Amino acid sequence: MLVVLLAVPLFGLPMSYAHAALLGTIGGMAGPLGDLSESFLKRQLGVKDMSNLMPGHGGLLDRIDSMLFNAPVSYYLILLLVSGSGG
């Protein structure tokens, strides 16, 4: 959340600090949900690693699973917040 709050003045983002705090909070919750859902899929499939590209790390999907949820959630939340604030 602190990173998002610092990004508002640093990058001149057209959102308030309250919106930035909301974005950081929701983004902080979306990341672990991506990780948990990917782990759930692996357990359902009965596999330990999703690929052999990064042995011992759970595969490439384990490296990006949080971003798979966080990127679209953050994108649409930013669109909603910026369009709702008149910016």
N, CA, C and O atoms as a GROMACS GRO file, in nm:
protein
  348
    1MET      N    1   0.083  -0.118   0.000
    1MET     CA    2   0.000   0.000   0.000
    1MET      C    3   0.088   0.125   0.000
    1MET      O    4   0.054   0.224  -0.065
    2LEU      N    5   0.198   0.122   0.070
    2LEU     CA    6   0.287   0.237   0.077
    2LEU      C    7   0.342   0.272  -0.060
    2LEU      O    8   0.358   0.390  -0.093
    3VAL      N    9   0.372   0.170  -0.141
    3VAL     CA   10   0.425   0.195  -0.275
    3VAL      C   11   0.324   0.271  -0.360
    3VAL      O   12   0.360   0.364  -0.432
    4VAL      N   13   0.198   0.232  -0.351
    4VAL     CA   14   0.095   0.300  -0.429
    4VAL      C   15   0.077   0.443  -0.380
    4VAL      O   16   0.059   0.534  -0.461
    5LEU      N   17   0.082   0.464  -0.249
    5LEU     CA   18   0.070   0.600  -0.195
    5LEU      C   19   0.185   0.689  -0.241
    5LEU      O   20   0.166   0.807  -0.269
    6LEU      N   21   0.304   0.632  -0.250
    6LEU     CA   22   0.419   0.709  -0.297
    6LEU      C   23   0.414   0.732  -0.447
    6LEU      O   24   0.469   0.831  -0.497
    7ALA      N   25   0.348   0.643  -0.520
    7ALA     CA   26   0.342   0.655  -0.666
    7ALA      C   27   0.252   0.769  -0.710
    7ALA      O   28   0.271   0.822  -0.820
    8VAL      N   29   0.154   0.808  -0.628
    8VAL     CA   30   0.062   0.915  -0.668
    8VAL      C   31   0.137   1.045  -0.697
    8VAL      O   32   0.124   1.097  -0.808
    9PRO      N   33   0.215   1.099  -0.602
    9PRO     CA   34   0.286   1.223  -0.637
    9PRO      C   35   0.406   1.200  -0.729
    9PRO      O   36   0.439   1.286  -0.810
   10LEU      N   37   0.470   1.085  -0.716
   10LEU     CA   38   0.590   1.059  -0.795
   10LEU      C   39   0.560   1.053  -0.944
   10LEU      O   40   0.634   1.109  -1.025
   11PHE      N   41   0.453   0.985  -0.980
   11PHE     CA   42   0.417   0.970  -1.121
   11PHE      C   43   0.304   1.063  -1.164
   11PHE      O   44   0.263   1.062  -1.280
   12GLY      N   45   0.254   1.143  -1.071
   12GLY     CA   46   0.146   1.235  -1.103
   12GLY      C   47   0.017   1.163  -1.139
   12GLY      O   48  -0.055   1.205  -1.230
   13LEU      N   49  -0.012   1.054  -1.068
   13LEU     CA   50  -0.133   0.977  -1.098
   13LEU      C   51  -0.258   1.059  -1.067
   13LEU      O   52  -0.264   1.126  -0.964
   14PRO      N   53  -0.357   1.053  -1.155
   14PRO     CA   54  -0.479   1.132  -1.134
   14PRO      C   55  -0.578   1.065  -1.039
   14PRO      O   56  -0.692   1.037  -1.076
   15MET      N   57  -0.532   1.039  -0.917
   15MET     CA   58  -0.622   0.980  -0.816
   15MET      C   59  -0.585   1.034  -0.679
   15MET      O   60  -0.473   1.080  -0.657
   16SER      N   61  -0.678   1.026  -0.589
   16SER     CA   62  -0.655   1.076  -0.454
   16SER      C   63  -0.576   0.973  -0.373
   16SER      O   64  -0.560   0.858  -0.414
   17TYR      N   65  -0.528   1.018  -0.257
   17TYR     CA   66  -0.456   0.926  -0.170
   17TYR      C   67  -0.549   0.817  -0.116
   17TYR      O   68  -0.506   0.704  -0.092
   18ALA      N   69  -0.676   0.850  -0.097
   18ALA     CA   70  -0.773   0.749  -0.052
   18ALA      C   71  -0.790   0.641  -0.158
   18ALA      O   72  -0.797   0.522  -0.126
   19HIS      N   73  -0.798   0.683  -0.283
   19HIS     CA   74  -0.810   0.585  -0.392
   19HIS      C   75  -0.682   0.501  -0.403
   19HIS      O   76  -0.689   0.381  -0.430
   20ALA      N   77  -0.568   0.565  -0.384
   20ALA     CA   78  -0.442   0.491  -0.389
   20ALA      C   79  -0.434   0.390  -0.276
   20ALA      O   80  -0.385   0.279  -0.296
   21ALA      N   81  -0.482   0.427  -0.158
   21ALA     CA   82  -0.483   0.333  -0.045
   21ALA      C   83  -0.576   0.216  -0.074
   21ALA      O   84  -0.544   0.102  -0.041
   22LEU      N   85  -0.690   0.244  -0.136
   22LEU     CA   86  -0.783   0.138  -0.174
   22LEU      C   87  -0.720   0.045  -0.277
   22LEU      O   88  -0.733  -0.077  -0.268
   23LEU      N   89  -0.652   0.103  -0.375
   23LEU     CA   90  -0.584   0.023  -0.477
   23LEU      C   91  -0.477  -0.066  -0.415
   23LEU      O   92  -0.466  -0.183  -0.450
   24GLY      N   93  -0.399  -0.012  -0.323
   24GLY     CA   94  -0.296  -0.091  -0.256
   24GLY      C   95  -0.354  -0.203  -0.172
   24GLY      O   96  -0.300  -0.313  -0.169
   25THR      N   97  -0.465  -0.175  -0.104
   25THR     CA   98  -0.529  -0.276  -0.020
   25THR      C   99  -0.587  -0.390  -0.105
   25THR      O  100  -0.565  -0.507  -0.076
   26ILE      N  101  -0.660  -0.354  -0.209
   26ILE     CA  102  -0.722  -0.457  -0.294
   26ILE      C  103  -0.615  -0.532  -0.372
   26ILE      O  104  -0.624  -0.654  -0.389
   27GLY      N  105  -0.514  -0.461  -0.418
   27GLY     CA  106  -0.403  -0.528  -0.488
   27GLY      C  107  -0.328  -0.623  -0.395
   27GLY      O  108  -0.283  -0.729  -0.437
   28GLY      N  109  -0.316  -0.584  -0.269
   28GLY     CA  110  -0.250  -0.671  -0.171
   28GLY      C  111  -0.330  -0.797  -0.141
   28GLY      O  112  -0.273  -0.898  -0.100
   29MET      N  113  -0.460  -0.792  -0.162
   29MET     CA  114  -0.543  -0.911  -0.141
   29MET      C  115  -0.553  -0.996  -0.268
   29MET      O  116  -0.567  -1.118  -0.259
   30ALA      N  117  -0.544  -0.934  -0.384
   30ALA     CA  118  -0.557  -1.008  -0.510
   30ALA      C  119  -0.436  -1.097  -0.536
   30ALA      O  120  -0.450  -1.206  -0.592
   31GLY      N  121  -0.318  -1.053  -0.497
   31GLY     CA  122  -0.196  -1.132  -0.520
   31GLY      C  123  -0.200  -1.268  -0.454
   31GLY      O  124  -0.180  -1.369  -0.522
   32PRO      N  125  -0.225  -1.275  -0.323
   32PRO     CA  126  -0.234  -1.406  -0.259
   32PRO      C  127  -0.348  -1.494  -0.312
   32PRO      O  128  -0.337  -1.616  -0.313
   33LEU      N  129  -0.457  -1.432  -0.357
   33LEU     CA  130  -0.566  -1.510  -0.416
   33LEU      C  131  -0.519  -1.579  -0.544
   33LEU      O  132  -0.558  -1.693  -0.571
   34GLY      N  133  -0.437  -1.511  -0.622
   34GLY     CA  134  -0.380  -1.574  -0.742
   34GLY      C  135  -0.291  -1.690  -0.706
   34GLY      O  136  -0.295  -1.795  -0.771
   35ASP      N  137  -0.211  -1.672  -0.604
   35ASP     CA  138  -0.121  -1.779  -0.558
   35ASP      C  139  -0.201  -1.898  -0.507
   35ASP      O  140  -0.170  -2.013  -0.541
   36LEU      N  141  -0.303  -1.872  -0.427
   36LEU     CA  142  -0.384  -1.982  -0.373
   36LEU      C  143  -0.462  -2.055  -0.483
   36LEU      O  144  -0.474  -2.177  -0.479
   37SER      N  145  -0.513  -1.981  -0.580
   37SER     CA  146  -0.589  -2.048  -0.686
   37SER      C  147  -0.499  -2.133  -0.774
   37SER      O  148  -0.539  -2.241  -0.817
   38GLU      N  149  -0.378  -2.085  -0.800
   38GLU     CA  150  -0.284  -2.166  -0.879
   38GLU      C  151  -0.242  -2.290  -0.802
   38GLU      O  152  -0.229  -2.398  -0.860
   39SER      N  153  -0.220  -2.277  -0.672
   39SER     CA  154  -0.187  -2.394  -0.590
   39SER      C  155  -0.303  -2.493  -0.587
   39SER      O  156  -0.282  -2.614  -0.588
   40PHE      N  157  -0.426  -2.441  -0.582
   40PHE     CA  158  -0.544  -2.527  -0.584
   40PHE      C  159  -0.550  -2.607  -0.714
   40PHE      O  160  -0.577  -2.727  -0.713
   41LEU      N  161  -0.524  -2.538  -0.827
   41LEU     CA  162  -0.524  -2.608  -0.956
   41LEU      C  163  -0.418  -2.718  -0.960
   41LEU      O  164  -0.444  -2.827  -1.009
   42LYS      N  165  -0.299  -2.688  -0.909
   42LYS     CA  166  -0.193  -2.788  -0.908
   42LYS      C  167  -0.231  -2.908  -0.822
   42LYS      O  168  -0.203  -3.022  -0.859
   43ARG      N  169  -0.295  -2.884  -0.709
   43ARG     CA  170  -0.338  -2.996  -0.623
   43ARG      C  171  -0.445  -3.079  -0.692
   43ARG      O  172  -0.444  -3.202  -0.682
   44GLN      N  173  -0.538  -3.013  -0.761
   44GLN     CA  174  -0.644  -3.086  -0.831
   44GLN      C  175  -0.588  -3.171  -0.945
   44GLN      O  176  -0.638  -3.279  -0.974
   45LEU      N  177  -0.483  -3.120  -1.010
   45LEU     CA  178  -0.420  -3.194  -1.120
   45LEU      C  179  -0.319  -3.297  -1.070
   45LEU      O  180  -0.277  -3.384  -1.147
   46GLY      N  181  -0.281  -3.288  -0.943
   46GLY     CA  182  -0.186  -3.383  -0.886
   46GLY      C  183  -0.044  -3.363  -0.934
   46GLY      O  184   0.032  -3.460  -0.944
   47VAL      N  185  -0.006  -3.239  -0.965
   47VAL     CA  186   0.129  -3.211  -1.011
   47VAL      C  187   0.201  -3.123  -0.910
   47VAL      O  188   0.140  -3.043  -0.839
   48LYS      N  189   0.334  -3.141  -0.905
   48LYS     CA  190   0.413  -3.058  -0.814
   48LYS      C  191   0.460  -2.931  -0.883
   48LYS      O  192   0.450  -2.822  -0.827
   49ASP      N  193   0.511  -2.945  -1.004
   49ASP     CA  194   0.559  -2.831  -1.082
   49ASP      C  195   0.479  -2.823  -1.211
   49ASP      O  196   0.452  -2.924  -1.275
   50MET      N  197   0.441  -2.702  -1.249
   50MET     CA  198   0.364  -2.683  -1.371
   50MET      C  199   0.450  -2.687  -1.496
   50MET      O  200   0.399  -2.703  -1.607
   51SER      N  201   0.581  -2.672  -1.480
   51SER     CA  202   0.671  -2.682  -1.595
   51SER      C  203   0.810  -2.718  -1.545
   51SER      O  204   0.836  -2.719  -1.425
   52ASN      N  205   0.898  -2.746  -1.638
   52ASN     CA  206   1.036  -2.780  -1.604
   52ASN      C  207   1.133  -2.665  -1.632
   52ASN      O  208   1.254  -2.683  -1.622
   53LEU      N  209   1.081  -2.548  -1.666
   53LEU     CA  210   1.167  -2.434  -1.696
   53LEU      C  211   1.247  -2.388  -1.574
   53LEU      O  212   1.362  -2.347  -1.585
   54MET      N  213   1.184  -2.395  -1.457
   54MET     CA  214   1.250  -2.353  -1.333
   54MET      C  215   1.235  -2.465  -1.230
   54MET      O  216   1.150  -2.456  -1.141
   55PRO      N  217   1.316  -2.570  -1.240
   55PRO     CA  218   1.300  -2.683  -1.149
   55PRO      C  219   1.317  -2.641  -1.002
   55PRO      O  220   1.406  -2.562  -0.969
   56GLY      N  221   1.231  -2.694  -0.918
   56GLY     CA  222   1.238  -2.665  -0.775
   56GLY      C  223   1.164  -2.538  -0.736
   56GLY      O  224   1.155  -2.507  -0.617
   57HIS      N  225   1.112  -2.464  -0.832
   57HIS     CA  226   1.041  -2.340  -0.803
   57HIS      C  227   0.892  -2.354  -0.832
   57HIS      O  228   0.820  -2.254  -0.826
   58GLY      N  229   0.845  -2.470  -0.862
   58GLY     CA  230   0.704  -2.490  -0.893
   58GLY      C  231   0.670  -2.458  -1.037
   58GLY      O  232   0.554  -2.462  -1.076
   59GLY      N  233   0.769  -2.427  -1.115
   59GLY     CA  234   0.746  -2.395  -1.255
   59GLY      C  235   0.729  -2.245  -1.276
   59GLY      O  236   0.725  -2.167  -1.182
   60LEU      N  237   0.719  -2.208  -1.401
   60LEU     CA  238   0.708  -2.068  -1.439
   60LEU      C  239   0.578  -2.006  -1.387
   60LEU      O  240   0.577  -1.890  -1.347
   61LEU      N  241   0.471  -2.082  -1.387
   61LEU     CA  242   0.342  -2.029  -1.341
   61LEU      C  243   0.347  -1.988  -1.195
   61LEU      O  244   0.279  -1.893  -1.156
   62ASP      N  245   0.426  -2.056  -1.113
   62ASP     CA  246   0.439  -2.018  -0.973
   62ASP      C  247   0.508  -1.882  -0.957
   62ASP      O  248   0.488  -1.814  -0.856
   63ARG      N  249   0.587  -1.842  -1.052
   63ARG     CA  250   0.656  -1.712  -1.046
   63ARG      C  251   0.563  -1.597  -1.080
   63ARG      O  252   0.584  -1.485  -1.034
   64ILE      N  253   0.460  -1.623  -1.160
   64ILE     CA  254   0.374  -1.514  -1.205
   64ILE      C  255   0.229  -1.527  -1.160
   64ILE      O  256   0.145  -1.448  -1.203
   65ASP      N  257   0.197  -1.625  -1.075
   65ASP     CA  258   0.058  -1.649  -1.038
   65ASP      C  259  -0.006  -1.530  -0.969
   65ASP      O  260  -0.125  -1.504  -0.990
   66SER      N  261   0.067  -1.457  -0.888
   66SER     CA  262   0.010  -1.340  -0.821
   66SER      C  263  -0.022  -1.230  -0.922
   66SER      O  264  -0.123  -1.162  -0.910
   67MET      N  265   0.064  -1.213  -1.020
   67MET     CA  266   0.041  -1.110  -1.122
   67MET      C  267  -0.079  -1.143  -1.209
   67MET      O  268  -0.146  -1.053  -1.259
   68LEU      N  269  -0.106  -1.273  -1.229
   68LEU     CA  270  -0.219  -1.312  -1.313
   68LEU      C  271  -0.352  -1.263  -1.256
   68LEU      O  272  -0.443  -1.232  -1.331
   69PHE      N  273  -0.362  -1.256  -1.125
   69PHE     CA  274  -0.482  -1.201  -1.062
   69PHE      C  275  -0.469  -1.051  -1.041
   69PHE      O  276  -0.565  -0.977  -1.062
   70ASN      N  277  -0.352  -1.006  -1.000
   70ASN     CA  278  -0.334  -0.867  -0.961
   70ASN      C  279  -0.340  -0.770  -1.078
   70ASN      O  280  -0.396  -0.662  -1.064
   71ALA      N  281  -0.286  -0.807  -1.192
   71ALA     CA  282  -0.283  -0.714  -1.306
   71ALA      C  283  -0.423  -0.675  -1.353
   71ALA      O  284  -0.451  -0.556  -1.364
   72PRO      N  285  -0.513  -0.770  -1.381
   72PRO     CA  286  -0.646  -0.727  -1.426
   72PRO      C  287  -0.727  -0.657  -1.317
   72PRO      O  288  -0.801  -0.563  -1.346
   73VAL      N  289  -0.714  -0.703  -1.193
   73VAL     CA  290  -0.787  -0.638  -1.083
   73VAL      C  291  -0.741  -0.493  -1.070
   73VAL      O  292  -0.823  -0.402  -1.059
   74SER      N  293  -0.610  -0.472  -1.069
   74SER     CA  294  -0.556  -0.336  -1.056
   74SER      C  295  -0.594  -0.250  -1.176
   74SER      O  296  -0.632  -0.134  -1.159
   75TYR      N  297  -0.586  -0.305  -1.295
   75TYR     CA  298  -0.619  -0.229  -1.416
   75TYR      C  299  -0.763  -0.178  -1.412
   75TYR      O  300  -0.788  -0.060  -1.432
   76TYR      N  301  -0.856  -0.268  -1.386
   76TYR     CA  302  -0.997  -0.227  -1.387
   76TYR      C  303  -1.031  -0.138  -1.268
   76TYR      O  304  -1.118  -0.052  -1.279
   77LEU      N  305  -0.966  -0.158  -1.156
   77LEU     CA  306  -0.989  -0.070  -1.042
   77LEU      C  307  -0.936   0.071  -1.071
   77LEU      O  308  -1.001   0.169  -1.036
   78ILE      N  309  -0.820   0.080  -1.135
   78ILE     CA  310  -0.767   0.211  -1.174
   78ILE      C  311  -0.862   0.280  -1.271
   78ILE      O  312  -0.889   0.399  -1.257
   79LEU      N  313  -0.912   0.206  -1.371
   79LEU     CA  314  -1.008   0.265  -1.465
   79LEU      C  315  -1.132   0.317  -1.393
   79LEU      O  316  -1.182   0.425  -1.423
   80LEU      N  317  -1.181   0.239  -1.299
   80LEU     CA  318  -1.299   0.278  -1.223
   80LEU      C  319  -1.272   0.401  -1.137
   80LEU      O  320  -1.353   0.494  -1.134
   81LEU      N  321  -1.160   0.401  -1.068
   81LEU     CA  322  -1.128   0.512  -0.978
   81LEU      C  323  -1.098   0.641  -1.054
   81LEU      O  324  -1.141   0.748  -1.012
   82VAL      N  325  -1.025   0.631  -1.163
   82VAL     CA  326  -0.989   0.752  -1.239
   82VAL      C  327  -1.112   0.809  -1.310
   82VAL      O  328  -1.130   0.930  -1.313
   83SER      N  329  -1.196   0.723  -1.368
   83SER     CA  330  -1.314   0.773  -1.436
   83SER      C  331  -1.417   0.827  -1.337
   83SER      O  332  -1.492   0.919  -1.368
   84GLY      N  333  -1.419   0.769  -1.217
   84GLY     CA  334  -1.513   0.815  -1.114
   84GLY      C  335  -1.471   0.944  -1.048
   84GLY      O  336  -1.554   1.012  -0.987
   85SER      N  337  -1.343   0.980  -1.057
   85SER     CA  338  -1.297   1.102  -0.991
   85SER      C  339  -1.293   1.221  -1.086
   85SER      O  340  -1.246   1.329  -1.049
   86GLY      N  341  -1.343   1.202  -1.208
   86GLY     CA  342  -1.349   1.312  -1.302
   86GLY      C  343  -1.217   1.339  -1.374
   86GLY      O  344  -1.201   1.442  -1.438
   87GLY      N  345  -1.121   1.244  -1.362
   87GLY     CA  346  -0.991   1.266  -1.424
   87GLY      C  347  -0.973   1.203  -1.557
   87GLY      O  348  -0.867   1.216  -1.617
   0.00000   0.00000   0.00000
